[in-house]
Amino acid sequence: MAAVEFGLMLRQNDPGHPLQEVIDFNRHCIEELKAGFTTLWLEDHLQVGATDELECLTTLSYLAAQYPQFKIGSLVLSQSYRNPALLAKMAANLQILTGGRLILGIGAGWKEDEYKAYNYPFPAVKTRMEELEDAIHVLRALWTKQPATYTGHHYQVQDAYCIPQPDPAIPLLIGGGGEQRTLAIVARYADWWNFNSCTVEAYGRKLDILRQHCEKAGRNFSDIKLSYLSTISVANDSARVKRNPDKHFIAGTPDEIIQELEQFRAIGVSHFMFRILDVESLRLFVARVIPHFL
């Protein structure tokens, strides 16, 4: 059975609270982490209504310097927000500066109001998926060839240099569960796959589809690292556990949490990322759940 590691999904905003409180909350949570936690993650949003947002890559760069014991990851970048050749250079630079601690998560993008607010085109999903696939080719070309040339439907590079090239290679994470397009792209290109806020049964069904795409692509399914993102709520008293009717939380007593995580591990998940509702829940998770997996 796969060894298990854990990651912290940092808050990017907290409606009704100033950004400094978000920064302080994240710092407090990081300081509570113990053995078993190996990664820090951030989503890629520019705004949620009028709420302040921490920009993903600049924040991760800061965190990498502040907390060298952790790897850092984007979960996930919108490919539309940064020219993919520039992103390749930024990621390679960050990989060198951190000593190989970057996991680059990337997706097709989805938040239409954010696109419009920042004056990005928001084409149909088919076009955004094509752009994502082009972006992946540009990233990999710049990370492995000198000079790099790639001509796609939407993005091109011509005799482009990305020096120094990332060493070790940057793992590429692709998130999402779209069964026709997204999982096919995962099967062809991803080093990691992430799906979130679902039951173990729903995750397992997506895995079956991903296996089928891997067979079609001639890809070894076991080469893809499986990860899962959710929100945790842990309490010794079940009445104090918080749940969400619209999203599946990993919620319950410590023993119940362990039982559910073991079910995910049994189907191959080896990295869990968690959003934190409150520090008390995190402390109990660290004290009572994490030791089971060490």
FIVEXLUM-19455 format. One record per residue: residue in one letter; residue number from 1; x, y, z of N, C-alpha, C in turn. Coordinates in steps of 0.1 Angstrom, whole numbers, padded with zeros to 4 digits. Each point is the difference from the previous one (the first is absolute). Example, Ala and Ser with C-alpha at 12.3 -4.5 7.8 and 13.67 -1.06 7.14 Angstrom:
  res    n     nX     nY     nZ    caX    caY    caZ     cX     cY     cZ
    A    1   0132  -0057   0078  -0009   0012   0000   0009   0012   0000
    S    2  -0004   0011  -0007   0009   0011   0000  -0008   0011   0008
//
This chain:
  res    n     nX     nY     nZ    caX    caY    caZ     cX     cY     cZ
    M    1   0008  -0012   0000  -0008   0012   0000   0009   0012   0000
    A    2  -0004   0011  -0007   0008   0012  -0002   0002   0007   0013
    A    3   0012   0005   0001   0003   0010   0011  -0008   0012  -0002
    V    4  -0004   0007   0011  -0009   0012  -0001   0008   0012   0005
    E    5  -0002   0011  -0007   0005   0013   0004  -0012   0010   0000
    F    6   0002   0011   0007  -0011   0010   0001   0005   0014  -0004
    G    7  -0009   0008  -0005   0003   0014  -0003  -0011   0009   0005
    L    8   0004   0013   0002  -0009   0010   0005  -0004   0009  -0011
    M    9  -0013   0001  -0003  -0005   0010  -0009  -0002   0013   0007
    L   10   0008   0010  -0003  -0001   0013   0007  -0012   0008  -0004
    R   11  -0005   0009   0009  -0010   0009  -0004   0005   0011  -0009
    Q   12  -0009   0003  -0010   0004   0011  -0009  -0008   0012   0003
    N   13  -0011  -0002   0007  -0009   0012   0004  -0008  -0005   0012
    D   14  -0007   0010   0006  -0009  -0003   0011  -0011   0011   0000
    P   15  -0011  -0002  -0007  -0009   0011  -0002  -0004   0006   0014
    G   16   0000   0014   0000  -0003   0007   0013   0012   0002   0009
    H   17   0012  -0005  -0004   0012   0001   0008   0011   0006  -0008
    P   18   0008   0009   0005   0011   0006  -0007   0010  -0010  -0004
    L   19   0008   0003  -0011   0009  -0010  -0005   0011  -0003   0010
    Q   20   0004   0009   0009   0010  -0003   0010  -0005  -0011   0009
    E   21  -0013  -0001   0003  -0005  -0011   0008   0002  -0014  -0008
    V   22  -0002   0001  -0013   0002  -0012  -0008   0015  -0005   0001
    I   23   0009   0010  -0001   0014  -0003   0000   0004  -0006   0014
    D   24  -0006   0006   0011   0003  -0004   0013  -0005  -0014   0003
    F   25  -0012  -0003  -0005  -0006  -0013   0001   0008  -0011  -0007
    N   26   0005   0003  -0012   0008  -0009  -0007   0013  -0003   0008
    R   27   0006   0010   0005   0013  -0001   0007  -0003  -0009   0013
    H   28  -0011   0003   0006  -0003  -0008   0013  -0002  -0015  -0004
    C   29  -0007  -0003  -0011  -0002  -0013  -0004   0013  -0007  -0003
    I   30   0009   0006  -0008   0012  -0006  -0004   0009  -0003   0013
    E   31  -0001   0009   0010   0008  -0003   0012  -0005  -0012   0008
    E   32  -0013  -0004  -0003  -0006  -0011   0007   0004  -0014  -0006
    L   33   0006   0001  -0012   0002  -0012  -0008   0012  -0008   0006
    K   34  -0001  -0013   0000   0010  -0009   0004   0004  -0010  -0010
    A   35   0008  -0010   0003   0003  -0011  -0009  -0012  -0006  -0007
    G   36   0001  -0003  -0013  -0011  -0004  -0007  -0005   0010  -0010
    F   37   0001   0013   0003  -0003   0010  -0009   0012   0004  -0007
    T   38  -0001   0000  -0013   0012   0002  -0009  -0002   0011  -0010
    T   39  -0012   0005  -0002  -0003   0010  -0011  -0009   0011   0005
    L   40   0002   0012  -0007  -0009   0011   0002  -0005   0004  -0014
    W   41  -0013   0003  -0001  -0007   0002  -0012  -0008   0012   0000
    L   42  -0002   0006  -0012  -0009   0012  -0002  -0007  -0001  -0013
    E   43  -0013   0004   0000  -0008   0001  -0012   0004   0013  -0008
    D   44  -0005   0000  -0012   0004   0011  -0009  -0012   0009  -0003
    H   45  -0003   0010   0008  -0011   0009  -0003   0005   0014   0002
    L   46  -0006   0009  -0008   0004   0014   0000  -0010   0008   0008
    Q   47  -0013  -0004   0001  -0010   0007   0008  -0011  -0009   0002
    V   48  -0007   0002   0011  -0014  -0006   0002  -0009   0011   0004
    G   49  -0007   0005  -0009  -0008   0012   0002   0010   0012   0004
    A   50  -0003   0006   0011   0009   0011   0005   0010  -0004   0010
    T   51   0002  -0013   0002   0008  -0006   0010   0015   0000  -0004
    D   52   0009   0004   0009   0014  -0001  -0003   0004  -0014  -0002
    E   53   0010  -0002  -0009   0005  -0014  -0003   0015   0000   0000
    L   54   0006  -0010   0006   0014  -0002  -0001   0004  -0006  -0014
    E   55   0008   0007  -0007   0004  -0005  -0014   0009  -0013   0002
    C   56  -0003  -0010  -0008   0006  -0013   0003   0015  -0001  -0001
    L   57   0006   0004  -0011   0014  -0003  -0002   0009   0009   0009
    T   58  -0003   0013   0002   0008   0008   0008  -0001  -0005   0015
    T   59  -0012  -0004   0004  -0002  -0005   0014   0008  -0013   0002
    L   60  -0001  -0009  -0010   0008  -0012   0001   0015   0002   0001
    S   61   0005   0010  -0008   0014   0003   0000   0004   0005   0014
    Y   62  -0008   0008   0006   0003   0005   0014  -0001  -0012   0010
    L   63  -0010  -0008  -0001  -0001  -0012   0009   0012  -0009  -0002
    A   64   0005  -0002  -0012   0011  -0009  -0002   0012   0005   0007
    A   65   0002   0013   0001   0012   0006   0007  -0002  -0001   0015
    Q   66  -0013   0003   0004  -0003   0000   0015   0001  -0014   0006
    Y   67  -0005  -0010  -0007  -0001  -0013   0005   0007  -0011  -0009
    P   68   0013  -0001   0001   0007  -0008  -0009  -0002  -0015   0003
    Q   69  -0007  -0004   0010  -0003  -0014   0003  -0011  -0005  -0008
    F   70  -0007   0008  -0007  -0012  -0004  -0008   0002   0002  -0015
    K   71  -0006  -0009  -0008  -0002   0002  -0014  -0012   0009  -0002
    I   72   0000   0007  -0011  -0011   0009  -0003  -0007  -0004  -0013
    G   73  -0013   0003  -0001  -0007  -0004  -0012  -0012   0009  -0003
    S   74  -0003   0001  -0012  -0012   0008  -0005  -0011  -0010  -0002
    L   75  -0012   0003   0005  -0011  -0010  -0002  -0013   0008  -0004
    V   76  -0002   0003  -0012   0010  -0001  -0011   0000   0014  -0007
    L   77   0011   0003  -0007   0001   0012  -0008  -0010  -0001  -0012
    S   78  -0006   0012  -0003  -0007   0001  -0012   0010   0003  -0011
    Q   79   0000  -0008  -0010   0010   0001  -0011  -0002   0013  -0007
    S   80  -0012   0006   0000  -0002   0012  -0008   0006   0013   0006
    Y   81   0004  -0001   0013   0004   0012   0007   0014   0004  -0002
    R   82   0008  -0009  -0005   0014   0002  -0003   0005  -0006  -0013
    N   83   0006   0007  -0008   0006  -0005  -0012   0008  -0013   0003
    P   84  -0003  -0011  -0006   0006  -0013   0004   0015   0000  -0001
    A   85   0006   0007  -0009   0015   0001  -0001   0005   0007   0012
    L   86  -0006   0011   0004   0004   0008   0012  -0002  -0009   0012
    L   87  -0011  -0007   0001  -0002  -0009   0011   0010  -0010   0001
    A   88   0004  -0006  -0011   0011  -0010   0000   0013   0006   0006
    K   89   0003   0012  -0004   0012   0007   0005  -0001   0002   0015
    M   90  -0012   0005   0005  -0002   0003   0014   0001  -0012   0008
    A   91  -0006  -0011  -0005   0000  -0013   0008   0014  -0006   0000
    A   92   0007   0001  -0011   0014  -0005   0000   0009   0008   0010
    N   93  -0002   0013   0000   0007   0008   0009  -0003  -0003   0015
    L   94  -0013  -0002   0003  -0004  -0003   0013   0005  -0014   0004
    Q   95   0001  -0009  -0009   0005  -0014   0003   0015   0001   0003
    I   96   0007   0008  -0007   0014   0001   0003   0002   0007   0014
    L   97  -0007   0011   0002   0002   0007   0013  -0004  -0007   0012
    T   98  -0010  -0009  -0001  -0005  -0008   0011   0007  -0013   0002
    G   99   0010  -0004  -0009   0006  -0013   0001  -0009  -0011  -0004
    G  100  -0009   0003  -0009  -0009  -0011  -0005  -0012  -0003   0008
    R  101  -0007   0011   0005  -0011  -0002   0009  -0014   0004  -0006
    L  102   0000   0002  -0013  -0013   0004  -0007  -0007  -0011  -0006
    I  103  -0013   0000   0002  -0010  -0008  -0007  -0009   0009  -0008
    L  104   0000   0000  -0013  -0008   0009  -0007  -0013  -0006  -0004
    G  105  -0011   0005   0006  -0013  -0004  -0004  -0006   0010  -0010
    I  106  -0007  -0005  -0010  -0005   0008  -0011  -0013  -0005  -0005
    G  107  -0009   0009  -0003  -0013  -0004  -0006  -0005   0009  -0010
    A  108  -0012  -0002  -0006  -0005   0007  -0011  -0006   0013   0004
    G  109  -0003   0003   0013  -0006   0012   0004  -0016  -0001  -0001
    W  110  -0007   0007   0009  -0014  -0002  -0001  -0008   0012   0005
    K  111   0006   0010   0007  -0007   0010   0007  -0002   0012  -0009
    E  112  -0011   0000  -0007  -0003   0010  -0011   0000   0014   0005
    D  113  -0005   0003   0012  -0001   0014   0004   0014   0005   0003
    E  114   0009  -0009   0004   0014   0004   0003   0007   0003  -0013
    Y  115  -0002  -0008  -0010   0006   0002  -0013  -0004   0014  -0006
    K  116  -0013   0003   0001  -0005   0013  -0005   0005   0012   0008
    A  117   0001  -0002   0013   0005   0011   0008   0014   0004  -0003
    Y  118   0008  -0010  -0004   0014   0002  -0003   0003   0001  -0015
    N  119  -0011   0000  -0008   0002   0002  -0014   0006  -0012  -0007
    Y  120  -0002  -0012   0005   0004  -0012  -0008  -0012  -0005  -0008
    P  121   0003  -0004  -0012  -0010  -0007  -0008  -0005  -0012   0007
    F  122  -0013  -0003  -0001  -0005  -0012   0006  -0007  -0009  -0011
    P  123   0008  -0008  -0007  -0006  -0007  -0011  -0008  -0013   0005
    A  124  -0006  -0007  -0009  -0007  -0012   0004   0009  -0010   0006
    V  125  -0006  -0009   0008   0008  -0010   0007   0009  -0008  -0009
    K  126  -0005  -0004  -0012   0008  -0007  -0010   0013   0007  -0003
    T  127  -0001   0013  -0002   0012   0008  -0003   0009   0001   0012
    R  128  -0006   0002   0011   0009   0001   0012   0007  -0013   0003
    M  129  -0006  -0012  -0003   0007  -0012   0001   0011  -0002  -0010
    E  130  -0002   0005  -0012   0010   0000  -0011   0012   0009   0005
    E  131  -0003   0012   0006   0010   0009   0005   0008  -0007   0011
    L  132  -0007  -0007   0009   0007  -0007   0010   0010  -0010  -0005
    E  133  -0004  -0008  -0010   0009  -0010  -0006   0012   0007  -0007
    D  134  -0003   0011  -0007   0011   0007  -0006   0010   0005   0011
    A  135  -0006   0005   0010   0009   0006   0011   0009  -0011   0006
    I  136  -0006  -0012   0002   0008  -0011   0005   0012  -0003  -0009
    H  137  -0003   0000  -0013   0011  -0003  -0010   0011   0011   0001
    V  138  -0004   0013   0001   0009   0011   0002   0009  -0002   0012
    L  139  -0007  -0003   0011   0008  -0002   0013   0010  -0011  -0002
    R  140  -0004  -0011  -0004   0009  -0012  -0001   0011   0003  -0011
    A  141  -0003   0007  -0010   0010   0003  -0010   0011   0009   0006
    L  142  -0004   0010   0007   0009   0010   0005   0008  -0006   0012
    W  143  -0006  -0010   0006   0007  -0007   0012   0010  -0010  -0005
    T  144  -0001  -0005  -0013   0008  -0011  -0004   0009   0002  -0012
    K  145  -0002   0011  -0008   0007   0002  -0012   0006   0014   0000
    Q  146   0012   0001  -0007   0006   0013  -0001   0006   0001  -0014
    P  147  -0005   0009  -0009  -0012   0008   0003  -0013  -0008  -0003
    A  148  -0011   0006   0005  -0013  -0007  -0001  -0008   0006  -0011
    T  149  -0006  -0008  -0008  -0010   0004  -0010  -0012  -0008   0000
    Y  150  -0012   0006   0001  -0012  -0008   0000  -0011   0009  -0007
    T  151  -0007  -0006  -0009  -0011   0007  -0007  -0013  -0007   0002
    G  152  -0009   0006   0008  -0013  -0006   0003  -0011   0009  -0006
    H  153  -0012  -0004   0003  -0012   0007  -0005  -0001   0014   0006
    H  154   0005   0001   0013  -0002   0013   0007   0013   0006   0005
    Y  155   0010  -0008   0003   0012   0006   0005   0012  -0006  -0008
    Q  156   0010   0009  -0002   0012  -0004  -0007   0012   0006   0007
    V  157   0011  -0007  -0001   0013   0005   0004   0010  -0003  -0012
    Q  158   0009   0009  -0002   0010  -0002  -0011   0014   0003   0005
    D  159   0009  -0010   0001   0013   0001   0004   0001   0007   0014
    A  160  -0008  -0005   0009  -0001   0006   0013   0009  -0007   0010
    Y  161   0007   0008   0008   0009  -0006   0010  -0005   0002   0014
    C  162   0001  -0011   0008  -0004   0001   0014   0012  -0006   0008
    I  163   0009   0009   0004   0012  -0004   0006   0001   0007   0014
    P  164   0003  -0007   0011   0002  -0015   0000  -0012  -0008  -0001
    Q  165   0001  -0012  -0006  -0012  -0009  -0001  -0002  -0006   0014
    P  166  -0013  -0002   0004  -0003  -0005   0013   0007  -0014   0003
    D  167   0006  -0001   0011   0006  -0012   0004  -0001  -0001   0016
    P  168  -0008  -0010   0005  -0007  -0011  -0007  -0011   0005  -0009
    A  169  -0006  -0008  -0008  -0011   0003  -0008  -0012   0005   0008
    I  170  -0007   0009  -0004  -0012   0005   0007  -0012  -0009  -0002
    P  171  -0005  -0006   0011  -0012  -0008  -0002  -0012   0009  -0005
    L  172  -0007  -0006  -0009  -0012   0008  -0006  -0013  -0007   0006
    L  173  -0007   0008   0007  -0013  -0005   0006  -0011   0006  -0009
    I  174  -0010  -0008  -0004  -0012   0004  -0006  -0012  -0003   0008
    G  175  -0008   0009   0003  -0012  -0002   0008  -0013   0000  -0008
    G  176  -0010  -0007   0006  -0013   0000  -0007  -0005  -0014  -0003
    G  177  -0013  -0001  -0002  -0006  -0013  -0002  -0008  -0001  -0013
    G  178   0002   0009  -0009  -0007  -0001  -0013   0003  -0013  -0007
    E  179  -0010  -0008  -0003   0003  -0014  -0004   0004  -0001  -0014
    Q  180  -0004   0009  -0009   0004  -0001  -0014   0013   0007  -0003
    R  181   0001   0013   0005   0012   0008  -0004   0011   0000   0011
    T  182  -0004   0004   0012   0010   0002   0011   0007  -0013   0003
    L  183  -0007  -0011   0002   0007  -0012   0004   0008  -0006  -0012
    A  184  -0004   0003  -0012   0009  -0004  -0011   0013   0007   0000
    I  185  -0001   0013   0003   0013   0008   0001   0008  -0005   0011
    V  186  -0006  -0003   0012   0007  -0005   0011   0008  -0013  -0004
    A  187  -0007  -0009  -0007   0006  -0012  -0004   0012   0002  -0009
    R  188  -0001   0010  -0008   0012   0002  -0010   0011   0007   0006
    Y  189  -0002   0009   0010   0011   0009   0004   0003   0001   0015
    A  190  -0010  -0003   0008   0002   0004   0014   0010  -0009   0008
    D  191   0007   0006   0009   0008  -0008   0010  -0008  -0002   0012
    W  192  -0009   0009   0004  -0009  -0001   0011  -0014   0003  -0006
    W  193  -0010  -0006   0007  -0014   0003  -0003  -0007   0004   0013
    N  194  -0008   0010   0000  -0008   0004   0012  -0015   0001  -0003
    F  195  -0008  -0006   0009  -0014   0002   0000  -0004   0004   0014
    N  196  -0012   0007   0001  -0002   0006   0014  -0015  -0001   0004
    S  197  -0001   0000   0013  -0013   0002   0007  -0010  -0010  -0004
    C  198   0004  -0013  -0001  -0010  -0010  -0004   0002  -0012   0010
    T  199  -0009  -0010  -0001   0001  -0012   0008   0010  -0009  -0007
    V  200   0004  -0010   0008   0009  -0010  -0006  -0006  -0008  -0011
    E  201  -0013  -0002   0000  -0006  -0007  -0011   0000   0009  -0013
    A  202  -0002   0013   0001   0000   0008  -0012   0015   0001  -0005
    Y  203   0009   0001   0009   0014   0001  -0004   0004  -0013  -0008
    G  204  -0004  -0011   0006   0003  -0013  -0007  -0006  -0002  -0013
    R  205  -0012   0006  -0002  -0006   0000  -0014   0008   0008  -0010
    K  206   0005   0012   0005   0009   0008  -0009   0012  -0008  -0003
    L  207   0006  -0007   0009   0012  -0008  -0002  -0002  -0011  -0011
    D  208  -0012  -0006   0000  -0003  -0010  -0010   0001   0006  -0014
    I  209  -0006   0012  -0001   0000   0007  -0013   0014   0005  -0004
    L  210   0008   0004   0010   0014   0004  -0002   0008  -0012  -0005
    R  211  -0002  -0011   0006   0007  -0013  -0005  -0003  -0002  -0015
    Q  212  -0013   0001  -0003  -0003  -0002  -0014   0007   0009  -0010
    H  213   0001   0013   0004   0007   0010  -0008   0015  -0004  -0001
    C  214   0005  -0005   0011   0014  -0003   0000   0003  -0012  -0009
    E  215  -0009  -0010  -0001   0001  -0011  -0009   0000   0005  -0014
    K  216  -0009   0009  -0003  -0001   0006  -0014   0012   0007  -0004
    A  217   0006   0007   0010   0012   0008  -0003   0013  -0008   0001
    G  218  -0001  -0012   0004   0012  -0008   0002   0008   0004   0011
    R  219  -0006   0005   0011   0007   0006   0011  -0002  -0010   0012
    N  220   0011  -0001   0008  -0001  -0009   0012  -0007   0008   0011
    F  221  -0012  -0005   0003  -0008   0007   0010   0007   0002   0014
    S  222   0009  -0009   0003   0007   0001   0013   0010   0011   0000
    D  223   0003   0006  -0011   0010   0011  -0001  -0006   0013   0005
    I  224  -0013   0000   0002  -0007   0013   0004  -0003  -0001   0015
    K  225   0005   0010   0007  -0002   0001   0014  -0014   0006   0003
    L  226  -0007  -0007   0009  -0014   0003   0003  -0001   0009   0012
    S  227  -0007   0011  -0001  -0001   0009   0012  -0015   0004   0001
    Y  228  -0003   0005   0012  -0014   0003   0003   0000   0013   0009
    L  229  -0009   0009  -0004  -0002   0012   0008  -0014   0001   0006
    S  230   0000   0003   0013  -0013   0002   0006   0002   0010   0012
    T  231  -0011   0002   0008   0000   0008   0012  -0001  -0010   0012
    I  232   0008   0002   0010  -0001  -0008   0012  -0008   0007   0011
    S  233  -0007  -0008   0007  -0006   0004   0013   0000  -0011   0009
    V  234   0008   0001   0011   0003  -0010   0009  -0004   0004   0014
    A  235  -0007  -0008   0007  -0004   0003   0014  -0002  -0013   0008
    N  236   0003  -0001   0012  -0003  -0011   0009  -0015  -0002   0002
    D  237  -0007   0011   0000  -0014   0000   0001  -0007   0001  -0014
    S  238  -0007  -0010  -0004  -0006   0000  -0013  -0009   0012  -0003
    A  239  -0006   0005   0011  -0009   0011  -0002   0007   0013  -0004
    R  240   0013   0001   0002   0008   0012  -0004   0006  -0001  -0014
    V  241  -0002  -0012  -0006   0006  -0001  -0014  -0008   0008  -0010
    K  242   0007   0007  -0009  -0006   0008  -0010  -0001  -0007  -0013
    R  243  -0011   0000  -0007  -0002  -0006  -0012  -0006   0010  -0010
    N  244   0001  -0004  -0013  -0005   0009  -0011  -0010  -0008  -0008
    P  245  -0012   0004  -0002  -0009  -0008  -0008   0003   0000  -0015
    D  246   0009   0009  -0005   0003   0001  -0014   0013  -0006  -0003
    K  247   0009  -0001   0009   0014  -0005  -0002   0003  -0011   0011
    H  248   0007  -0010  -0005   0003  -0011   0010   0012   0005   0008
    F  249  -0001   0001   0013   0010   0003   0009   0006  -0014   0006
    I  250   0012   0000   0003   0006  -0011   0009  -0003   0004   0014
    A  251  -0011  -0005   0006  -0005   0006   0012  -0004  -0012   0009
    G  252   0003   0002   0013  -0004  -0010   0010   0009   0000   0012
    T  253  -0001  -0010   0008   0010  -0002   0011   0013  -0004  -0006
    P  254   0011   0000   0008   0013  -0005  -0006  -0001  -0014  -0005
    D  255  -0007  -0009   0007   0000  -0014  -0005  -0008   0000  -0013
    E  256  -0011   0008  -0002  -0008   0000  -0012   0009   0005  -0012
    I  257   0007   0011   0003   0009   0006  -0010   0010  -0011  -0005
    I  258   0007  -0007   0009   0009  -0010  -0003  -0006  -0011  -0009
    Q  259  -0012  -0004   0004  -0007  -0010  -0008  -0002   0004  -0014
    E  260  -0005   0013  -0002  -0003   0005  -0014   0013   0001  -0008
    L  261   0011   0006   0006   0012   0002  -0007   0006  -0014  -0004
    E  262  -0001  -0010   0008   0004  -0013  -0003  -0007  -0006  -0012
    Q  263  -0013   0004  -0002  -0007  -0004  -0012   0006   0006  -0012
    F  264   0003   0013   0001   0006   0007  -0012   0014  -0006  -0002
    R  265   0008  -0003   0010   0013  -0006  -0002  -0001  -0014  -0007
    A  266  -0011  -0007   0004  -0001  -0014  -0006  -0002   0001  -0015
    I  267  -0006   0011  -0006  -0001   0001  -0014   0011   0007  -0007
    G  268   0010   0004   0008   0013   0005  -0006   0003   0014   0003
    V  269  -0008   0007   0007   0003   0014   0004   0012   0001   0009
    S  270   0010   0008  -0003   0012   0000   0008   0003   0014   0005
    H  271  -0007   0010  -0004   0002   0014   0005  -0013   0007   0002
    F  272  -0002   0004   0012  -0013   0007   0004   0003   0015   0003
    M  273  -0008   0009  -0006   0001   0014   0003  -0012   0004   0007
    F  274   0001   0009   0010  -0012   0003   0008  -0001   0015   0002
    R  275  -0012   0005  -0002  -0004   0014   0004  -0003  -0001   0015
    I  276   0003   0010   0007  -0002   0000   0015  -0011   0010   0004
    L  277  -0010  -0004   0007  -0010   0009   0005   0004   0008   0012
    D  278   0007  -0007   0009   0005   0006   0013   0012  -0007   0005
    V  279   0008   0007   0008   0013  -0005   0005  -0003  -0012   0009
    E  280  -0010   0001   0008  -0003  -0011   0009  -0002  -0013  -0007
    S  281  -0007   0000  -0011  -0002  -0012  -0008   0013  -0005  -0005
    L  282   0009   0009  -0005   0013  -0004  -0005   0008  -0006   0011
    R  283   0000   0006   0012   0008  -0006   0011  -0004  -0014   0003
    L  284  -0013  -0003   0000  -0005  -0013   0003   0004  -0010  -0011
    F  285  -0001   0005  -0012   0005  -0009  -0012   0014  -0003   0001
    V  286   0009   0010   0003   0014  -0003   0002   0003  -0009   0011
    A  287  -0007   0001   0011   0003  -0008   0012  -0006  -0014   0000
    R  288  -0011  -0002  -0007  -0007  -0013   0001  -0001  -0007  -0013
    V  289   0000   0007  -0011  -0001  -0007  -0013   0014  -0003  -0006
    I  290   0008   0010  -0001   0013  -0001  -0007   0008  -0012   0005
    P  291   0001  -0002   0014   0009  -0011   0005  -0004  -0013  -0006
    H  292  -0013  -0002  -0003  -0004  -0013  -0006   0007  -0003  -0013
    F  293   0004   0010  -0008   0005  -0002  -0013   0015   0002  -0001
    L  294   0007   0002   0012   0014   0001   0000   0007  -0013   0001
//
